[in-house]
Amino acid sequence: MERRQRHLVLIAARSFAAKLATPTLIADARGNLVYYNEAAARIIGRSHTDVGDVPASRWAELFAPETLEAEPLPPEQTPGGAALLEGRPAHGSFAMLGLDGRPRELAVAAFPVLSPPEERGVVRAIFW
């Protein structure tokens, strides 16, 4: 997929997510968190406007993901990580620390958006 098409996919995914009542986040092909909607902000603990984009390397530091048994959970083992790295839909539950300092238990479904299997692309995750 050429660069311009990837950019358009990201814009379309973000626009769609902004209209949803379901908490939704969008990550780019490098795993950077590039958008989450207002419903997601209530769970994450701060708005995307306040936080901005989050590089893939900072996800674990900011959100401290862990298993429901309180074991550290590497980002690549989260549903979003599986969707990005393996190019397949994934679902799972885990705990994280909200940016407001409160712990959260989440169920997450993540899937690649319009990307052929041989290319990594945009990932959308919905959670509750």
N, C-alpha and C positions, 0 to 999 in steps of 0.2 A: 504494500500500500504506500503510495507516495506521501510525502510529508504534508502537503496541502490537504489531502483526504483525511489523514489522521487528525489534523487540526479541526476540520469540519466535524468529524465524528465526536471529538471532545466538546465542541461548542453545542452540538445537538444533544449530547448526553447531559450536559450541564443544564441546558434549557429545559429539558424534560424533567430532570430531578428537581428543579426549582418549583415546578408546579405540583409536585407530589405531596400528599399529607403523610406518607410513609417516610421514616428516617432513611435517607439515602446519601451515599457518598460516591465520589468519582475519583479514581486514580488513573494517572496516565501510564504510558507504556514502561516508564522507569520505576513505577510504584509510588510516585509522589502523589500525595493527597492534594488534589487541585480544586475540589469543591465539596461542600456538603450543605444540605438544605436546612431550613429553619427547624424542621422536625428533628433532624439529627443534632442540631445545636443544643436542643433541650437535653439530649442524652450525653453528648460530648462535654457539655458544661460551659461552652462559649461559642459565640457565632463565628462563622467562617470569616466574616469581615474583620473580626477582632484577631483571629489567629492567622489568617492567610494560608498560603500553600505550605504544606509540611513535606520536606524531603523524606524519601523512603528510609533513609538512615536515622531519622529522628522518631519514627512511629513508636518503636519500643520504649524509647526514653520518655516520650510524652504520655503514652497511654498505658504503659506497664502491663501488657496483656499477659494473662496467666490462665492455666486450665482451671476448671471448676474445683480441682483439688489443690489449688494455690501453688502449682508448679509454674515456673516461667515458661511462656509460650513464645517461641521464636516467630517473628512475623511471617516467615514462609510457611508456617504450619497453621496459620489462620485461614479462614475461607477466602479472604481477599488475596492472600499470598498464593494459595493454590490456584485461584482463578487467573492470576497474573502469570505465575511461573509455569503452570501446566496447561494454560489455555482451556480450562474446563470449568463448568459450574461446580460450586462447592457450598456446603452448608455445615454449620457447627455452632456450638455454644462455648463461650469462654467469658472470663471476667476481665475487666479493665478498670483503670482509674480515670474518672472524668477530670477534665481540666479545672473543675471546681473543687477537686480533692475528694469527691465522693466515689466510692467503688460502685461499679455497675456489673450486672450479669446480663449478657447479651446472647441472643440467637441471631445468627447472621447467614444470609444467603448472598453469595457473590458470583458474578458471571462476567465473562468477556463480552464486550459489545462490538459487534460487526468487525471481527478480525478473523482472517483466515487462520487455520491451525498452525501454519508455519511462521506466523508473525505474532509477536506480542502486541496488544493494543490496549484500548481503554477498558477499564474494569469498573463495573457498577456493583455496589453492595447495598443491600437493604437490611435493616436490622430492627429489632424490637427488644 
